[in-house]
Amino acid sequence: MISPPPTPDRCKALLSQWRRQLILTNLEEAQLAGELKYLDRQLERLMTNQLKIAVFGRVGVGKSSLLNALLNEDFFATDVAHGCTRCTKTVIWNESIDNLKRVELVDTPGIDEIAAAGRSRLATRVSLQADLILLVLDSDLTSVELEALKSLLIRGKPILVVLNRSDQWTSNEQMEIVKSISKRLPPEALKLKVQVVAAAPRQVRLKAEGRVRSHACKPRVEPLRKTLKTLLQHQGELLLALNALRQADHFSQVLSKGRLKRSKQAAQGLIGRFAALKASGVAANPLCLLDLAGGFAFDTALVLQLSKLYGLQMGGKAARQLLKRLSLHNVLLGGTQIGIQFALATLRQLLVIATPISNGLSLAPAGPVALAQAALAVHTTKLTGRLAAQELLRSSQRQGAQPRALLRRLIATDPQVQRWLSEWPSASTNESGHLQTLLP
């Protein structure tokens, strides 16, 4: 029996296929140019096994010093006045990691030097550009750091919490600070472990003349270095793959929702036209079976037209299967509709048959019955159209080459993926509620 390819290889193949098949209009290319650029960069790094690690935190917590300690050289500027880093800077890490072509370290500005809206934008930019984030603290977790952590978790990025300046405390004080940080973590981050380091420790010396001075000591970052190397050695490729999947899924959702939004008005007009045609046909036709057959034909044609409108092509068989699922999931479209239509059509047929006996008087109620049938046809057509639009979007997410479909399959079949996504979850969003506002 041939074993399936490793998860990173599966992700590379399917994401490459999905990207080649992704067709955008000129409007979509213009509106999503920025996100598409970040997505293509992530996919390129996935294909070439190039991983990025970014530091994130308040000004003066020692982010640059930590990266210098990991590099074993003073590449990033540091200063006692703090706030030396004004924009993101990147350098290649001089560590050899199997299966990764290279690893880049990224320094970022202090999050407390910018307003809340700016912090959110910085978190978005960093999360788009990095595969692993080191949230650097120098004491207990502050409200600004907690807000930043939640922003990163929402974006589903793997995070390591790093407590710097451990040389300033005793062992008992360190334990208390780590315990306090762990208690203050949000529920979705409780599994995160705090790494304790001293990126730029200093030792106090008493001079002969009685003056107290301090001098730099060797950084104490080896436990963090070992954790990073072990993590990247065993899971670096998977990290790249999952982050690419998440980013591709995010792009796919933004694209689909944009199409829904733009197509909402057109879909309403399309559903209205089909409702009018269906109502006219049902009201004019005296035979029950023809009513049901004609109604189903109209609904099938409506689903086909909606699929073209939303850019999700499907054949007649697929449209009929979709209608079947809609009917099964909706009582009105299922047995209730058939029962009411059958009863009304039967009543109208009996009234027509009784015309010779009643000298035409039995035709009087036939008009209201036909109107009732037409009203029911309009209502069910509108409901069919709305449910079809919703189901079309969900069906597109379940298609084999779609990023979300692949994520779901990996979660169901790969224990390692399950562990990663449980340890670094993205915050849940009310997608169904948001989707309702975009449907016709």
HULIN-V247556 format. One record per run of one state. SS is the DSSP state (a for helix, b for strand, c for the rest). FROM is the first residue (numbers start at 0). TO is the last residue. If there is no record, write none. Layout:
ss=SS from=FROM to=TO
ss=SS from=FROM to=TO
//
This chain:
ss=c from=0 to=5
ss=a from=6 to=20
ss=c from=21 to=24
ss=a from=25 to=30
ss=c from=31 to=31
ss=a from=32 to=47
ss=c from=48 to=48
ss=b from=49 to=56
ss=c from=57 to=61
ss=a from=62 to=70
ss=c from=71 to=87
ss=b from=88 to=91
ss=c from=92 to=100
ss=b from=101 to=106
ss=c from=107 to=109
ss=a from=110 to=112
ss=c from=113 to=114
ss=a from=115 to=128
ss=c from=129 to=130
ss=b from=131 to=136
ss=c from=137 to=141
ss=a from=142 to=153
ss=c from=154 to=156
ss=b from=157 to=162
ss=c from=163 to=164
ss=a from=165 to=167
ss=c from=168 to=169
ss=a from=170 to=183
ss=c from=184 to=185
ss=a from=186 to=188
ss=c from=189 to=192
ss=b from=193 to=195
ss=c from=196 to=196
ss=b from=197 to=197
ss=c from=198 to=200
ss=b from=201 to=205
ss=c from=206 to=210
ss=b from=211 to=215
ss=c from=216 to=218
ss=b from=219 to=219
ss=c from=220 to=220
ss=a from=221 to=283
ss=c from=284 to=286
ss=a from=287 to=308
ss=c from=309 to=314
ss=a from=315 to=328
ss=c from=329 to=330
ss=a from=331 to=352
ss=c from=353 to=353
ss=a from=354 to=357
ss=c from=358 to=359
ss=a from=360 to=397
ss=c from=398 to=401
ss=a from=402 to=412
ss=c from=413 to=413
ss=a from=414 to=422
ss=c from=423 to=429
ss=a from=430 to=435
ss=c from=436 to=439
//
